């Protein structure tokens, strides 16, 4: 799960990942970054076209509905660049979470935060006021995140991108 938006005047994709095969991160100018990164959108689509990545899905946002909210979205994404990847979050998402992992992860502060892919997106949406202050990103997995975003009217149902 990732967010598409502007970065330096161009379309870019923001995501939390440990994949090193994406090319240099626009923010760190290196390709060995693990965690929240930003890459040119065109390059990421090329990887999908080449069959290097799995299926691609699009969650059509019903927001932002103004240039100001788009700027706020970009600022929130940029503020999280470099935050480490959350391997425990990846484990929890694949195992539907064990109670002890949720308790451990809920106690995080901004100083020791880490993001799995959907946690990054939900944290951004919560920060800019779309997801609601009561949302705890570390309690969600990608599937529940999509359901939450659709239910709250942040996006429409997912659409597969046929490349």
Residue frames as qw, qx, qy, qz and C-alpha x, y, z in Angstrom:
[[0.000, 0.893, 0.451, 0.000, 0.00, 0.00, 0.00],
 [0.445, -0.092, 0.068, 0.888, 1.42, 3.36, -1.01],
 [0.152, 0.835, 0.328, -0.415, 0.38, 6.95, -1.65],
 [0.517, 0.368, 0.368, 0.680, 0.76, 8.75, -4.97],
 [0.069, -0.947, -0.237, 0.205, 1.30, 12.48, -4.90],
 [0.424, 0.850, -0.160, 0.269, 3.65, 15.27, -5.87],
 [0.718, -0.539, 0.097, 0.430, 7.30, 15.42, -4.87],
 [0.347, -0.429, 0.350, 0.757, 9.48, 18.19, -6.20],
 [0.379, 0.500, -0.180, -0.757, 6.92, 19.05, -8.87],
 [0.418, 0.208, -0.790, -0.397, 6.63, 15.51, -10.29],
 [0.868, -0.237, -0.112, -0.423, 4.29, 12.58, -9.65],
 [0.172, 0.438, -0.837, 0.280, 5.83, 10.25, -7.10],
 [0.796, -0.328, -0.463, -0.212, 4.95, 7.23, -5.00],
 [0.199, -0.575, 0.585, -0.537, 5.46, 7.28, -1.21],
 [0.898, -0.176, -0.347, -0.207, 5.69, 3.94, 0.58],
 [0.450, -0.629, 0.607, -0.183, 7.22, 2.08, 3.49],
 [0.950, 0.264, -0.144, -0.084, 9.14, -0.87, 2.10],
 [0.588, -0.579, 0.508, 0.249, 12.30, -2.94, 2.42],
 [0.809, 0.459, 0.307, 0.202, 12.46, -3.64, -1.32],
 [0.367, -0.626, 0.294, 0.621, 15.87, -2.50, -2.56],
 [0.463, 0.152, 0.671, 0.559, 15.17, -3.01, -6.26],
 [0.208, 0.844, 0.476, -0.135, 13.23, 0.19, -6.77],
 [0.457, 0.603, 0.052, 0.652, 16.11, 2.41, -7.81],
 [0.301, 0.056, -0.388, 0.869, 17.45, 5.39, -5.89],
 [0.150, -0.744, -0.601, 0.251, 15.06, 7.00, -3.45],
 [0.231, 0.764, 0.179, 0.576, 14.40, 10.63, -4.45],
 [0.448, -0.877, 0.003, -0.171, 14.75, 11.71, -0.82],
 [0.712, -0.581, 0.328, 0.218, 17.93, 9.85, 0.20],
 [0.455, 0.756, -0.419, -0.214, 19.45, 9.55, -3.30],
 [0.106, -0.381, 0.918, -0.024, 20.40, 5.93, -2.50],
 [0.714, -0.020, -0.503, -0.487, 18.87, 2.55, -3.26],
 [0.472, -0.003, -0.828, 0.302, 19.64, 0.88, 0.08],
 [0.299, -0.246, 0.308, -0.869, 16.97, 2.71, 2.08],
 [0.300, -0.328, -0.896, -0.011, 14.57, 0.66, 4.22],
 [0.026, -0.499, -0.549, 0.670, 11.43, 2.37, 5.44],
 [0.340, 0.825, 0.369, -0.262, 9.43, 5.30, 4.11],
 [0.416, -0.159, 0.488, 0.751, 10.74, 6.25, 0.67],
 [0.467, 0.726, 0.169, -0.476, 9.69, 8.26, -2.36],
 [0.465, -0.077, 0.697, 0.540, 10.26, 7.14, -5.96],
 [0.283, 0.242, -0.353, -0.859, 9.21, 8.42, -9.39],
 [0.727, 0.216, 0.441, -0.479, 5.77, 7.01, -10.21],
 [0.692, 0.568, -0.319, -0.313, 6.76, 6.26, -13.80],
 [0.204, 0.488, -0.843, 0.098, 9.65, 4.04, -12.66],
 [0.432, -0.056, 0.787, -0.437, 7.41, 2.05, -10.35],
 [0.767, 0.411, 0.179, -0.460, 4.87, 1.48, -13.14],
 [0.510, 0.593, -0.599, -0.175, 7.70, 0.28, -15.38],
 [0.114, -0.304, 0.914, -0.244, 8.56, -2.39, -12.78],
 [0.636, 0.223, 0.577, -0.462, 4.95, -3.61, -12.89],
 [0.689, 0.593, -0.168, -0.382, 4.97, -3.64, -16.70],
 [0.324, 0.549, -0.771, -0.016, 8.16, -5.72, -16.66],
 [0.852, -0.200, -0.450, -0.179, 6.47, -8.28, -14.41],
 [0.373, 0.311, -0.638, 0.597, 8.88, -7.56, -11.56],
 [0.259, -0.096, 0.529, -0.803, 6.13, -6.61, -9.10],
 [0.184, 0.333, 0.915, -0.134, 2.81, -8.27, -8.28],
 [0.070, 0.691, 0.624, 0.358, -0.63, -7.07, -9.24],
 [0.128, 0.028, -0.160, 0.978, -1.26, -3.36, -8.92],
 [0.110, -0.699, -0.707, -0.008, -4.40, -1.91, -7.38],
 [0.076, 0.321, 0.000, 0.944, -5.66, 1.64, -7.24],
 [0.156, -0.612, -0.682, 0.368, -7.75, 3.10, -4.42],
 [0.155, 0.578, 0.289, 0.747, -9.37, 6.16, -6.03],
 [0.199, -0.265, -0.494, 0.804, -9.31, 8.89, -3.38],
 [0.001, -0.806, -0.552, -0.215, -12.49, 10.89, -2.95],
 [0.243, -0.951, 0.071, 0.179, -10.23, 13.47, -1.32],
 [0.157, -0.402, -0.245, 0.868, -8.26, 15.72, -1.59],
 [0.269, 0.756, 0.584, 0.119, -10.89, 18.10, -2.81],
 [0.065, 0.997, -0.024, -0.045, -8.66, 21.16, -2.92],
 [0.601, 0.591, -0.362, 0.398, -5.10, 22.16, -3.74],
 [0.261, -0.681, 0.466, -0.501, -4.57, 23.05, -0.07],
 [0.869, -0.279, 0.338, -0.231, -5.44, 19.51, 1.06],
 [0.899, 0.377, -0.108, 0.193, -3.17, 18.07, -1.64],
 [0.249, 0.711, -0.440, 0.489, -0.33, 20.23, -0.29],
 [0.576, -0.538, 0.437, -0.433, -1.12, 19.04, 3.24],
 [0.992, 0.038, 0.107, -0.058, -1.00, 15.41, 2.03],
 [0.698, 0.550, -0.281, 0.362, 2.42, 16.00, 0.43],
 [0.078, -0.708, 0.468, -0.523, 3.78, 17.67, 3.57],
 [0.799, -0.371, 0.344, -0.325, 2.59, 14.78, 5.74],
 [0.967, 0.226, -0.020, 0.116, 4.25, 12.24, 3.42],
 [0.471, 0.665, -0.349, 0.462, 7.52, 14.19, 3.24],
 [0.378, -0.684, 0.412, -0.469, 7.59, 14.51, 7.06],
 [0.900, -0.241, 0.324, -0.166, 7.68, 10.70, 7.32],
 [0.745, 0.561, -0.350, 0.090, 10.47, 10.05, 4.82],
 [0.294, 0.520, -0.697, 0.398, 13.18, 7.95, 6.44],
 [0.668, -0.353, 0.420, -0.502, 10.98, 6.46, 9.18],
 [0.086, -0.311, 0.942, 0.089, 12.12, 2.80, 9.51],
 [0.616, -0.044, -0.623, -0.481, 10.19, -0.19, 8.15],
 [0.590, -0.326, 0.496, -0.547, 8.09, -2.20, 10.62],
 [0.349, 0.188, -0.904, -0.163, 8.92, -5.91, 10.30],
 [0.126, 0.173, 0.853, -0.476, 6.68, -6.73, 13.26],
 [0.492, 0.418, 0.155, -0.748, 3.84, -4.99, 11.42],
 [0.498, 0.345, -0.653, -0.454, 4.51, -7.17, 8.38],
 [0.150, 0.026, -0.972, 0.179, 4.38, -10.26, 10.60],
 [0.285, 0.298, 0.618, -0.669, 1.15, -9.10, 12.24],
 [0.525, 0.405, -0.166, -0.730, -0.49, -8.36, 8.88],
 [0.494, 0.258, -0.773, -0.304, 0.29, -11.85, 7.60],
 [0.261, -0.089, -0.926, 0.258, -0.77, -13.68, 10.77],
 [0.348, -0.678, -0.467, -0.449, -3.83, -11.53, 11.53],
 [0.068, -0.638, 0.367, -0.674, -1.93, -10.32, 14.58],
 [0.588, -0.297, -0.697, 0.284, -1.38, -11.86, 17.94],
 [0.352, -0.885, -0.292, -0.085, -2.62, -9.92, 20.96],
 [0.627, -0.573, 0.032, 0.526, 0.88, -9.36, 22.35],
 [0.471, 0.179, 0.321, 0.802, 2.11, -7.76, 19.12],
 [0.044, -0.770, -0.386, -0.506, -0.71, -5.23, 19.19],
 [0.528, -0.820, -0.171, 0.142, -0.06, -4.29, 22.82],
 [0.648, -0.299, 0.173, 0.678, 3.65, -3.84, 22.12],
 [0.355, 0.327, 0.408, 0.775, 3.10, -1.79, 19.01],
 [0.148, -0.845, -0.431, -0.279, 0.40, 0.46, 20.46],
 [0.534, -0.751, -0.109, 0.373, 2.86, 1.86, 23.03],
 [0.612, 0.218, 0.196, 0.735, 5.04, 3.42, 20.35],
 [0.063, -0.829, -0.142, 0.537, 5.84, 7.10, 20.42],
 [0.525, 0.846, -0.061, -0.063, 6.90, 9.35, 17.57],
 [0.140, -0.784, 0.600, 0.070, 10.51, 8.84, 18.68],
 [0.336, -0.269, 0.898, 0.095, 10.47, 5.07, 18.13],
 [0.734, 0.423, 0.280, -0.452, 7.82, 4.69, 15.45],
 [0.183, -0.197, 0.831, 0.487, 8.13, 2.39, 12.46],
 [0.626, 0.362, 0.081, -0.686, 5.72, 1.81, 9.59],
 [0.465, 0.178, 0.833, 0.239, 4.45, -1.17, 7.67],
 [0.128, 0.218, 0.539, 0.803, 2.94, -0.14, 4.31],
 [0.242, -0.675, -0.587, -0.375, -0.66, 0.37, 5.43],
 [0.470, -0.652, -0.357, 0.476, 0.41, 1.93, 8.75],
 [0.307, -0.145, 0.180, 0.923, 2.23, 4.65, 6.84],
 [0.088, -0.400, -0.552, -0.727, -0.86, 5.47, 4.77],
 [0.428, -0.699, -0.568, -0.076, -3.21, 5.47, 7.77],
 [0.482, -0.495, -0.227, 0.687, -0.82, 7.59, 9.83],
 [0.154, 0.048, 0.291, 0.943, -0.72, 10.19, 7.05],
 [0.265, -0.516, -0.588, -0.564, -4.51, 10.18, 6.71],
 [0.505, -0.656, -0.506, 0.242, -4.93, 10.46, 10.49],
 [0.421, -0.299, -0.070, 0.854, -2.45, 13.34, 10.66],
 [0.007, -0.088, -0.321, -0.943, -4.27, 15.38, 8.03],
 [0.394, 0.119, 0.426, -0.805, -7.65, 14.67, 9.63],
 [0.580, 0.128, -0.526, -0.608, -9.14, 12.23, 7.13],
 [0.550, -0.037, -0.834, -0.008, -9.01, 8.96, 9.09],
 [0.620, -0.686, -0.181, -0.336, -9.99, 10.29, 12.51],
 [0.069, -0.702, 0.583, -0.403, -7.92, 10.73, 15.64],
 [0.772, -0.306, 0.446, -0.333, -9.14, 7.44, 17.16],
 [0.911, 0.365, -0.187, -0.033, -7.61, 5.31, 14.40],
 [0.530, -0.638, 0.539, 0.146, -4.57, 3.31, 15.56],
 [0.581, 0.597, -0.464, -0.302, -2.60, 2.40, 12.41],
 [0.072, 0.404, -0.907, 0.099, -0.71, -0.45, 14.11],
 [0.531, 0.093, 0.725, -0.429, -4.03, -2.21, 14.83],
 [0.720, 0.545, 0.082, -0.420, -4.85, -2.51, 11.13],
 [0.581, -0.099, 0.671, 0.450, -3.65, -4.73, 8.29],
 [0.004, -0.125, 0.490, 0.863, -3.88, -3.84, 4.58],
 [0.162, -0.412, -0.817, -0.369, -7.31, -5.44, 4.13],
 [0.240, -0.709, -0.583, 0.316, -8.84, -3.74, 7.18],
 [0.188, -0.427, 0.068, 0.882, -7.20, -0.46, 6.14],
 [0.060, -0.132, -0.631, -0.763, -8.93, -0.57, 2.75],
 [0.255, -0.587, -0.762, -0.104, -12.26, -1.36, 4.44],
 [0.282, -0.638, -0.358, 0.621, -11.77, 1.56, 6.86],
 [0.123, -0.260, 0.280, 0.916, -10.85, 4.00, 4.06],
 [0.149, -0.310, -0.722, -0.601, -13.89, 3.00, 1.99],
 [0.306, -0.629, -0.700, 0.143, -16.23, 3.13, 5.02],
 [0.253, -0.644, -0.219, 0.688, -15.03, 6.62, 5.98],
 [0.450, 0.850, 0.273, -0.035, -15.38, 7.90, 2.41],
 [0.290, -0.725, 0.400, 0.480, -11.67, 8.55, 1.93],
 [0.062, 0.331, -0.761, -0.555, -11.57, 6.37, -1.19],
 [0.812, 0.164, -0.122, -0.547, -13.78, 4.30, -3.43],
 [0.950, -0.091, 0.299, -0.022, -13.57, 0.53, -3.86],
 [0.376, -0.515, 0.613, 0.466, -10.20, -0.77, -5.14],
 [0.759, 0.608, -0.018, -0.232, -9.69, -1.15, -8.90],
 [0.796, -0.174, 0.398, 0.422, -7.06, -3.42, -10.40],
 [0.192, 0.795, -0.329, -0.473, -4.65, -1.61, -12.71],
 [0.891, 0.240, 0.361, 0.133, -4.30, -3.72, -15.82],
 [0.110, -0.776, 0.412, 0.465, -0.89, -2.99, -17.25]]
